Amino acid sequence: MRKFLLFIAFITVTTLSSQSFSVFHIQVEKGGEQALLKLFDDTFGDKEFKSGGVQIEAIHVGDIDGYASHRIAFIGDPSNWGTVDEWEPNEFQLFWSRAQDHFEWKRSASGNFLSYDGGAISEYDYYQIYEIDVDDPAAFKSAHDKIVKQLSDSREGRPVALGDFSIGGNGASHWVGVGAKNWNDLMIQKSKNESYSKEWQAYYNNRGKVESMRNYTFWVVKRYGDF
C-alpha cells in the first residue's frame, strides 16, 4: 500500500519537466509473464492516455541480471497524467493488487527527463540504461548534450535520453538511456561511436566526476499509450 500511495503522489504533483517517470524493478515469478501481460491488456488495452503511458520491459543483460527480471515504467507529463476516461472507484488499486500476485518487489524510483534527442521512445524496443552518480549535474548535462549532438548523424534518429532520480535511485543521481532496434543494432552503434575518439575525450574531460552504479539493457515487451 505504501508504494501505491507513493505512486499516486507522483502522478499528481506538478513539476517543471514535461516528461517524468516512475519505474518499478520486479522479479516476475517463473512462467508469470503472460499472466501479468494479460492483466495489463485487460486494464490498459482500450484506454487512451492524456500523456505518455506505461510499458513492461524485460531485462536482458547487465549489472542487475538475476536481481530483477522486469521493469514497469510509467512515463508522462505529471500535470496531465492518467487516462482520458475516469477510473471506477478503487479500479486502479484493485489492478495493482492483482499485478503484485505475479511478481516480487525489488526497488522503485521516480524522476524527470532532462534532455531527449532522436525518434520517439515507441519507435525503438531495445534500450541500454546507465545509472550513474553525478558530482556536477550542470557540467554533466552540458557535456552530455554536446556529445549527443556530435553523434547525431551516426545515430540516425536513435534516441538518447538523460534524466535524474528525484525519488529513489539506489545510489544513482542520474541515468542515460540509449535506444536501438535490438541487441545487434546496439552493438553496431557502439562500434560506430569508437571513431569519435576526440569528441569522447572532450566529453570525459568536461563532464565532471561520475561514478557508474549500474549498466544494463532491456527490451519492451508491451507498451500502452503514445510516447
Secondary structure, 3 states (H helix, E strand, C coil): CHHHHHHHHHHHCCCCCCCEEEEEEEEECCCCHHHHHHHHHHHHCCCCECCEEEEEEEEEEECCCCCCCEEEEEEECHHHCCECCCCCCCHHHHHHHHHHHHEEEEEEEEEEEEEEECCCHHHCCEEEEEEEEECCHHHHHHHHHHHHHHCHHHHCCCCEEEEEEEECCCCCCEEEEEEECCHHHHHHHHHHHCCCHHHHHHHHHHCCCEEEEEEEEEEEEEEEEEC
